Amino acid sequence: MSTSSTETLTRPDGSPVRVLVVDDEQMLADLLASALRYEGWEVTTAGTGIAAVRIAREIEPDVVVLDIMLPDGSGFTLLERLKAMKKRESVIIISARDTTDD
């Protein structure tokens, strides 16, 4: 991926960066997707871990924005599943958890 102050971040082949946003709060997922699309990235959203795994297999994202509290399991468990798929995507974890233990 390349970038400069005047060009959009792209994949090595020049196509848009592929992002998978995984969050069960649809309004937040839509907000994140809008911001990333504004930057020229190709964004797909998923509201569950099961949907995220299916979509990740289809689109092979470069970046995953991952909520750790999902309705069908932990985002950490999903992260392990994504790693097991041998993908090399970057992961940004988001969470509403706010205690020191978290």
C-alpha positions as a Python dict, from the first residue, in 0.01 Angstrom:
ca = {
    (1, 'M'): (0, 0, 0),
    (2, 'S'): (123, 343, -83),
    (3, 'T'): (28, 692, 28),
    (4, 'S'): (125, 1056, 0),
    (5, 'S'): (-42, 1380, 92),
    (6, 'T'): (-204, 1402, -253),
    (7, 'E'): (-297, 1044, -331),
    (8, 'T'): (-545, 799, -187),
    (9, 'L'): (-419, 494, 3),
    (10, 'T'): (-451, 193, -229),
    (11, 'R'): (-359, -173, -259),
    (12, 'P'): (-38, -258, -449),
    (13, 'D'): (-244, -320, -766),
    (14, 'G'): (-399, 29, -741),
    (15, 'S'): (-742, -89, -631),
    (16, 'P'): (-907, 59, -320),
    (17, 'V'): (-813, -70, 24),
    (18, 'R'): (-1072, -327, 136),
    (19, 'V'): (-1211, -278, 484),
    (20, 'L'): (-1444, -500, 684),
    (21, 'V'): (-1624, -318, 966),
    (22, 'V'): (-1764, -563, 1222),
    (23, 'D'): (-2005, -405, 1469),
    (24, 'D'): (-2357, -498, 1576),
    (25, 'E'): (-2450, -133, 1631),
    (26, 'Q'): (-2566, -47, 1280),
    (27, 'M'): (-2545, 331, 1326),
    (28, 'L'): (-2180, 309, 1434),
    (29, 'A'): (-2095, 67, 1153),
    (30, 'D'): (-2258, 301, 900),
    (31, 'L'): (-2073, 603, 1040),
    (32, 'L'): (-1737, 424, 1021),
    (33, 'A'): (-1816, 297, 671),
    (34, 'S'): (-1907, 647, 551),
    (35, 'A'): (-1584, 796, 684),
    (36, 'L'): (-1373, 523, 525),
    (37, 'R'): (-1559, 544, 193),
    (38, 'Y'): (-1495, 918, 194),
    (39, 'E'): (-1123, 831, 197),
    (40, 'G'): (-1177, 615, -111),
    (41, 'W'): (-1174, 277, 59),
    (42, 'E'): (-1402, -14, -32),
    (43, 'V'): (-1604, -94, 283),
    (44, 'T'): (-1822, -390, 374),
    (45, 'T'): (-1999, -422, 708),
    (46, 'A'): (-2102, -722, 919),
    (47, 'G'): (-2314, -727, 1234),
    (48, 'T'): (-2210, -1070, 1364),
    (49, 'G'): (-1900, -1285, 1386),
    (50, 'I'): (-2053, -1548, 1159),
    (51, 'A'): (-2126, -1290, 890),
    (52, 'A'): (-1777, -1144, 931),
    (53, 'V'): (-1606, -1478, 867),
    (54, 'R'): (-1817, -1538, 555),
    (55, 'I'): (-1750, -1188, 422),
    (56, 'A'): (-1377, -1204, 505),
    (57, 'R'): (-1349, -1520, 295),
    (58, 'E'): (-1523, -1345, 5),
    (59, 'I'): (-1352, -1006, 1),
    (60, 'E'): (-1015, -1077, 166),
    (61, 'P'): (-1000, -742, 351),
    (62, 'D'): (-681, -546, 405),
    (63, 'V'): (-815, -400, 730),
    (64, 'V'): (-1074, -520, 983),
    (65, 'V'): (-1234, -274, 1224),
    (66, 'L'): (-1358, -507, 1497),
    (67, 'D'): (-1594, -456, 1789),
    (68, 'I'): (-1508, -700, 2065),
    (69, 'M'): (-1863, -730, 2196),
    (70, 'L'): (-2068, -909, 1930),
    (71, 'P'): (-2409, -1075, 1969),
    (72, 'D'): (-2281, -1418, 1870),
    (73, 'G'): (-1952, -1425, 2060),
    (74, 'S'): (-1636, -1241, 2147),
    (75, 'G'): (-1453, -1029, 1895),
    (76, 'F'): (-1134, -1188, 2028),
    (77, 'T'): (-1265, -1529, 1923),
    (78, 'L'): (-1348, -1386, 1582),
    (79, 'L'): (-996, -1244, 1561),
    (80, 'E'): (-853, -1592, 1621),
    (81, 'R'): (-1076, -1732, 1345),
    (82, 'L'): (-957, -1463, 1105),
    (83, 'K'): (-593, -1537, 1192),
    (84, 'A'): (-655, -1909, 1129),
    (85, 'M'): (-766, -1819, 777),
    (86, 'K'): (-401, -1717, 711),
    (87, 'K'): (-495, -1364, 612),
    (88, 'R'): (-256, -1079, 677),
    (89, 'E'): (-504, -800, 738),
    (90, 'S'): (-450, -528, 995),
    (91, 'V'): (-702, -514, 1278),
    (92, 'I'): (-833, -212, 1467),
    (93, 'I'): (-1027, -309, 1779),
    (94, 'I'): (-1308, -87, 1903),
    (95, 'S'): (-1503, -133, 2222),
    (96, 'A'): (-1739, 30, 2467),
    (97, 'R'): (-1559, -152, 2748),
    (98, 'D'): (-1394, 99, 2975),
    (99, 'T'): (-1263, -71, 3288),
    (100, 'T'): (-896, -120, 3369),
    (101, 'D'): (-936, -499, 3345),
    (102, 'D'): (-1063, -465, 2989),
}
